[in-house]
Amino acid sequence: MIAPNSAIDIDNLKIAIIGLGYVGLPLAVEFAKKYNVIGYDINADRVSELKKGYDRTNEITENDLSGVLKENGTGNGLLCENRSEFIEDCDIYIVTVPTPVDKNNRPDLTPMLKASKAVGKVLKKGNIVIYESTVYPGVTEDECAPILAAESGLTLNVDFFLGYSPERINPGDKEHTVSKILKITSGSTPETAELVDQLYNSIIVAGTHKAPSIRVAEAAKVIENAQRDINIAFINELAKIFNKLDIDTSDVLAAAGTKWNFLNFKPGLVGGHCIGVDPYYLAQKAQEIGYHPEIILAGRRLNDGMGLYVAQEIVKLLIKKDISVRGAKVLLMGITFKENCPDVRNTKVIDIITTLREYDIEVSIYDPLADADEVRHEYGLECFSSVEPNGNFDAVVLAVAHDEFKSLDLNAYCNTNHVIYDVKGILPKHLVDGKL
């Protein structure tokens, strides 16, 4: 490949996608329709499943995946591998690994730095490394670039180049797929930025927005989810207030929503690997430069406390119905972090379960989309996934609005005297005893 300051034929690039999760796989499939793509993931089981056309995240159908898969590294299409030798001769490296937080909500860049080290070992002159992971401004150039340089022995913006194009994947959303979401692009030099923009423009039908710098692109991404987090926190606070006033929050929002510029947000649990995490990245950087963010962290604190709040409301309802709290049997409908998605990472349903158990309440979980083994591994909990739970429950909590739950008769799971609590506000009012 020729360096980005020269003429490049982008139609003949070989692209490596590093990380084949919720972000990497859809991107790899889209690029594979037009380019020679190597999908690299260190999880051998994940790669084995993908080679068979199975995506456990449900982001890509078997037909769509099988339609681009190939058996060797030549020609257009997608080759999935967990061995690094398969990415040694690529031109573009796109890193799509997770950026989580640790138990103290501090950014954990470990996956990103390990991916940078792996790419650095195979980096050649003229290569471009593009990052899609959500980070605070400066990570790509200040944290990742030095690792790439050290591992490869190459010099940034002389021998290799950087790009940043933040992911905007919405897990479980079959309408706003990767090619239909406008993409922010950027590069470490003007020429690189133009090439990165052209590359994404070749597959993104919604178009691109070329940011003036990598730092601007990083900042733009991290504030997208911080903004949503703050808006949801405001609505969650309203729900707490209106519940005390015995006013239905959904009625209030419906009335307020008749104004053309009222923002349409709903109360709920805010988890997952984006909205529940990204604000901490921005807050961390702000604190490093001597500014204590107030609104961002206040929104996080409020949203992080919603699982506790829901559990306490359920306990109050049990008491009002003269149901013994200690030993009560409660069924949680859903444990994934959002509806119609199997992802259980950073789900705030866990906070409801933890608090209920502190009251010596017996909690059962039913989620047909969640992987029972993954729930057991991540949280040490048993989850009914393939078989509906049997038993007479004292309370049923609709925690996740999976489509499959909307037609169920929740009363059928309950004792005569029981509580039904609707976290998502999707059930008819006359069927529930409490909701957010």
C-alpha positions in Angstrom: 0.0 0.0 0.0 1.2 3.5 -0.8 1.3 6.1 2.0 -1.8 8.3 2.3 0.0 11.4 0.9 0.1 9.7 -2.5 -2.6 8.5 -4.9 -4.3 5.4 -3.5 -6.7 3.0 -5.2 -9.0 2.3 -2.3 -10.9 -0.4 -4.3 -8.0 -2.8 -3.8 -7.4 -2.5 -0.1 -7.1 -5.4 2.3 -8.9 -4.6 5.6 -8.5 -6.2 9.0 -11.3 -5.8 11.6 -9.9 -6.3 15.1 -12.7 -7.5 17.3 -15.8 -9.3 16.0 -18.5 -8.3 18.6 -21.6 -6.1 18.3 -19.6 -3.4 16.5 -16.9 -5.3 14.6 -19.0 -8.0 13.0 -21.6 -5.8 11.3 -18.8 -3.5 10.1 -16.8 -6.5 8.8 -19.8 -7.9 6.9 -20.5 -4.5 5.3 -16.9 -4.0 4.2 -16.7 -7.6 3.0 -19.4 -6.8 0.4 -16.8 -4.7 -1.4 -13.4 -5.5 0.0 -11.0 -8.3 1.0 -11.7 -8.4 4.8 -10.0 -10.4 7.6 -12.1 -10.5 10.8 -9.8 -11.1 13.7 -10.9 -12.0 17.3 -9.0 -13.7 20.1 -12.1 -15.7 21.1 -11.6 -19.0 19.3 -15.2 -20.1 20.1 -16.6 -16.9 18.6 -14.6 -17.3 15.4 -15.6 -21.0 15.1 -19.3 -20.0 15.4 -19.0 -17.2 12.8 -17.3 -19.6 10.4 -20.4 -21.7 10.6 -22.6 -18.7 9.9 -23.9 -18.3 13.4 -23.8 -14.9 15.2 -24.9 -15.3 18.9 -25.4 -11.5 19.1 -28.2 -11.7 16.6 -26.9 -8.6 14.8 -26.3 -10.5 11.6 -28.6 -13.1 10.1 -27.3 -16.5 9.0 -28.0 -15.6 5.3 -26.2 -12.3 5.5 -23.2 -13.7 7.2 -23.0 -16.8 5.0 -23.3 -14.5 2.0 -19.9 -12.9 2.6 -17.9 -15.6 4.2 -15.0 -17.1 2.4 -12.5 -19.9 3.1 -9.2 -18.2 2.4 -7.7 -14.7 2.4 -7.9 -13.9 -1.3 -10.7 -12.0 -3.1 -13.5 -9.9 -1.6 -15.4 -11.3 1.3 -14.9 -12.1 5.0 -12.4 -14.5 6.5 -12.8 -14.9 10.3 -9.7 -16.0 12.2 -8.2 -15.9 15.7 -4.6 -16.3 14.6 -2.6 -13.1 14.1 -0.6 -14.3 11.1 -3.8 -13.8 9.0 -3.6 -10.0 9.5 0.0 -9.6 8.7 -0.4 -8.3 5.1 -3.4 -5.9 5.5 -3.4 -2.3 4.5 -6.1 -1.0 6.9 -6.6 -2.1 10.5 -9.9 -1.1 12.2 -10.0 -1.7 15.9 -13.5 -2.3 17.4 -12.8 -3.7 20.8 -14.8 -2.8 24.0 -13.8 0.1 26.3 -15.3 -0.8 29.7 -14.9 0.7 33.1 -13.5 -1.1 36.2 -15.4 -1.8 39.5 -14.7 1.8 40.5 -16.1 3.2 37.2 -12.7 4.2 36.0 -11.9 3.8 32.2 -10.3 0.5 31.4 -8.3 0.8 28.2 -6.8 -2.7 28.5 -8.6 -4.2 25.5 -7.7 -1.2 23.3 -4.1 -1.2 24.4 -3.8 -5.0 23.8 -5.3 -4.7 20.4 -2.8 -1.9 19.6 0.0 -4.1 20.6 -1.2 -6.9 18.4 -1.6 -4.6 15.4 1.8 -3.0 16.1 3.5 -6.4 15.7 2.2 -6.7 12.1 2.2 -3.0 11.1 4.1 -2.0 7.9 5.0 1.2 6.2 2.0 3.0 4.7 -0.6 1.2 6.9 -3.5 3.1 8.5 -4.9 2.1 11.9 -8.5 3.3 12.5 -10.1 3.1 15.9 -13.8 2.9 16.5 -13.9 2.3 20.2 -15.5 5.0 22.4 -12.8 6.9 24.3 -12.1 10.3 25.8 -10.2 12.9 23.7 -6.5 12.0 23.3 -6.6 8.2 23.7 -6.0 7.4 20.0 -2.9 9.6 19.6 -1.6 9.7 23.2 -2.2 6.1 24.3 -2.5 3.9 21.3 -0.1 5.5 18.8 3.0 5.1 21.1 2.3 1.4 21.4 1.9 1.0 17.6 5.2 2.8 17.1 7.0 0.9 19.8 5.9 -2.5 18.6 6.5 -1.8 14.9 9.5 0.5 15.0 7.7 2.9 12.7 7.1 6.6 13.0 3.6 8.1 13.2 2.6 10.2 10.2 5.8 9.2 8.4 5.6 5.5 8.2 2.0 4.7 9.5 -1.1 6.8 10.0 -4.1 7.0 12.3 -7.8 7.4 11.8 -10.8 7.6 14.2 -14.3 6.8 13.2 -16.5 6.2 16.3 -19.0 3.4 16.2 -22.7 4.3 16.3 -24.1 0.8 16.4 -27.4 0.4 18.3 -27.6 -3.3 19.4 -30.9 -5.0 18.6 -31.9 -2.2 16.2 -32.7 -3.7 12.8 -33.6 -0.4 11.2 -30.6 1.8 12.1 -27.9 -0.7 10.9 -24.2 0.3 10.3 -24.6 1.4 6.7 -27.7 3.5 7.5 -26.1 5.6 10.3 -24.1 8.7 9.3 -20.5 8.2 10.2 -18.0 10.6 11.7 -14.5 10.2 10.3 -11.1 11.7 11.0 -7.4 11.2 10.4 -3.9 12.1 11.8 -3.1 14.0 8.6 -5.3 15.8 6.1 -4.5 13.2 3.5 -5.3 10.3 5.9 -8.5 12.0 6.9 -9.6 12.2 3.3 -8.8 8.5 2.7 -10.6 7.4 5.8 -13.6 9.5 4.8 -13.6 8.0 1.3 -13.3 4.5 2.7 -16.3 4.7 4.9 -18.3 6.6 2.3 -17.9 3.6 0.0 -20.1 1.5 2.3 -22.1 4.0 4.4 -25.2 5.0 2.4 -26.1 7.6 5.0 -22.9 9.5 4.3 -20.1 10.7 6.5 -19.0 13.8 8.4 -15.3 14.5 8.3 -14.2 16.0 11.6 -11.2 18.5 11.7 -9.2 16.3 14.0 -9.1 12.9 15.8 -9.7 14.6 19.1 -12.8 16.3 17.9 -14.1 13.0 16.6 -13.4 11.3 20.0 -15.1 14.1 21.9 -18.1 14.1 19.6 -18.7 10.4 20.2 -18.3 10.5 24.0 -20.7 13.4 24.4 -23.4 11.6 22.4 -24.0 9.1 25.1 -23.3 11.5 27.9 -26.1 13.7 26.6 -28.6 10.7 26.4 -27.5 9.7 29.9 -28.2 13.1 31.3 -31.6 13.4 29.6 -32.7 10.0 30.9 -31.5 10.9 34.4 -33.8 13.9 34.3 -36.8 11.8 33.3 -35.9 9.2 36.0 -35.8 12.0 38.6 -39.2 13.2 37.3 -40.6 9.6 37.7 -39.5 9.6 41.3 -41.2 12.9 42.0 -44.4 12.0 40.2 -44.6 8.7 41.9 -44.6 10.5 45.2 -47.3 12.8 43.9 -49.4 9.8 42.7 -49.2 11.1 39.1 -48.6 8.8 36.1 -45.3 9.7 34.6 -46.2 8.4 31.2 -49.3 10.6 31.2 -47.2 13.6 32.0 -44.7 12.8 29.2 -47.5 12.2 26.7 -48.9 15.6 27.5 -45.6 17.4 27.5 -44.7 15.7 24.3 -47.3 17.6 22.4 -44.9 20.5 22.3 -42.8 20.4 19.1 -39.4 20.7 20.8 -40.0 18.5 23.8 -37.4 15.8 23.9 -38.9 12.3 23.9 -37.1 10.3 26.7 -38.6 7.7 29.0 -37.6 6.6 32.5 -35.7 3.3 32.9 -32.6 1.4 33.8 -29.5 2.7 32.0 -26.9 0.0 31.5 -25.0 -1.6 28.6 -21.6 -0.9 27.2 -22.3 2.6 25.9 -24.7 5.0 27.7 -24.0 3.5 31.1 -20.2 3.6 30.6 -19.1 6.4 28.2 -19.9 9.4 30.6 -17.3 8.0 33.0 -14.7 8.3 30.2 -15.5 12.0 29.7 -15.6 12.6 33.5 -12.2 10.9 33.9 -10.5 13.1 31.3 -12.2 16.2 32.8 -10.8 15.4 36.3 -7.4 14.8 34.9 -7.2 18.3 33.5 -8.5 19.8 36.8 -12.2 20.2 36.2 -14.8 18.4 38.3 -17.8 17.6 36.1 -21.1 18.1 38.0 -23.9 17.5 35.7 -22.3 14.4 34.0 -21.6 12.7 37.3 -24.9 13.7 38.9 -26.7 12.1 36.0 -24.6 8.9 36.4 -25.3 8.7 40.1 -29.0 9.0 39.6 -29.2 6.5 36.8 -26.9 4.1 38.7 -29.4 4.2 41.6 -32.5 3.3 39.6 -32.2 -0.5 40.2 -32.1 0.1 43.9 -35.1 2.4 43.6 -37.1 -0.1 41.6 -36.4 -2.9 44.1 -37.4 -0.7 47.1 -40.7 0.2 45.3 -41.4 -3.5 44.8 -40.8 -4.2 48.5 -43.2 -1.4 49.4 -45.9 -2.9 47.2 -45.4 -6.4 48.7 -45.9 -4.8 52.2 -49.0 -2.9 51.1 -50.5 -6.2 49.9 -49.7 -8.0 53.1 -47.3 -10.3 51.4 -44.4 -11.4 53.6 -41.2 -9.8 52.2 -38.8 -12.4 53.7 -39.0 -15.5 51.5 -41.2 -13.9 48.9 -40.8 -15.4 45.4 -40.2 -12.8 42.6 -39.9 -13.4 38.9 -37.7 -11.0 36.9 -38.7 -10.9 33.3 -35.5 -10.1 31.4 -31.9 -9.6 32.3 -30.3 -8.2 29.2 -29.4 -4.5 29.2 -32.1 -3.6 26.6 -35.0 -5.0 24.8 -34.7 -7.5 21.9 -31.0 -7.9 22.4 -29.0 -10.8 24.0 -26.3 -8.6 25.5 -26.1 -8.9 29.3 -23.0 -6.7 29.8 -23.4 -4.0 32.5 -27.1 -4.7 32.8 -28.7 -2.8 35.6 -31.3 -5.5 36.2 -28.6 -6.9 38.4 -29.0 -4.0 40.8 -32.7 -5.0 41.2 -31.8 -8.6 41.9 -29.0 -7.7 44.4 -31.3 -5.4 46.4 -34.2 -7.8 46.5 -31.9 -10.5 47.8 -30.8 -8.3 50.6 -34.4 -8.5 51.8 -34.2 -12.3 51.7 -36.4 -12.4 48.6 -36.1 -15.5 46.4 -35.5 -14.2 42.8 -35.9 -16.2 39.6 -34.9 -14.9 36.2 -36.5 -15.6 32.8 -35.0 -14.2 29.6 -35.4 -16.2 26.3 -32.8 -14.0 24.6 -30.1 -14.2 27.2 -27.4 -17.0 27.1 -27.8 -18.9 30.4 -24.1 -19.8 30.4 -23.1 -16.2 30.0 -25.4 -15.0 32.8 -23.9 -17.7 35.0 -20.4 -16.7 34.1 -20.9 -13.0 34.4 -23.1 -12.8 37.5 -23.2 -16.3 39.1 -26.9 -16.4 38.5 -29.2 -19.0 37.0 -31.5 -17.9 34.2 -34.3 -19.6 32.6 -33.9 -19.1 28.8 -35.2 -22.0 26.9 -37.9 -23.1 29.3 -40.4 -20.8 31.0 -40.2 -20.9 34.8 -42.9 -22.8 36.8 -44.1 -21.7 40.2 -46.5 -19.4 42.0 -44.8 -16.1 42.3 -45.6 -13.3 44.8 -44.4 -10.7 42.3 -43.5 -10.5 38.6 -41.3 -7.7 37.4 -41.2 -6.8 33.7 -37.6 -5.5 33.6 -36.9 -5.7 29.9 -39.4 -5.0 27.1 -38.6 -7.9 24.8 -41.3 -8.3 22.2 -41.8 -11.8 23.4 -43.0 -10.6 26.7 -45.7 -8.2 25.4 -48.2 -11.0 24.7 -47.6 -13.0 27.9 -50.2 -13.1 30.7 -48.1 -12.3 33.7 -50.9 -13.1 36.1 -50.6 -16.7 35.1 -47.2 -16.9 36.9 -48.6 -15.5 40.1 -50.4 -16.4 43.3 -53.9 -14.9 43.8 -52.5 -12.1 45.9 -49.5 -10.7 44.0 -47.6 -7.7 42.7 -46.9 -6.8 39.1 -44.3 -4.1 38.5 -43.6 -2.6 35.1 -40.1 -1.1 34.8 -40.5 -0.3 31.1 -44.1 1.2 31.2 -45.4 -1.0 28.4 -48.2 -2.9 30.1 -51.8 -1.6 30.4 -52.2 0.4 33.6 -55.0 -1.7 35.0 -52.7 -4.8 35.0 -49.9 -3.3 37.1 -49.5 -2.3 40.7 -46.5 -0.1 40.1 -44.2 1.2 37.4 -41.5 3.8 36.7 
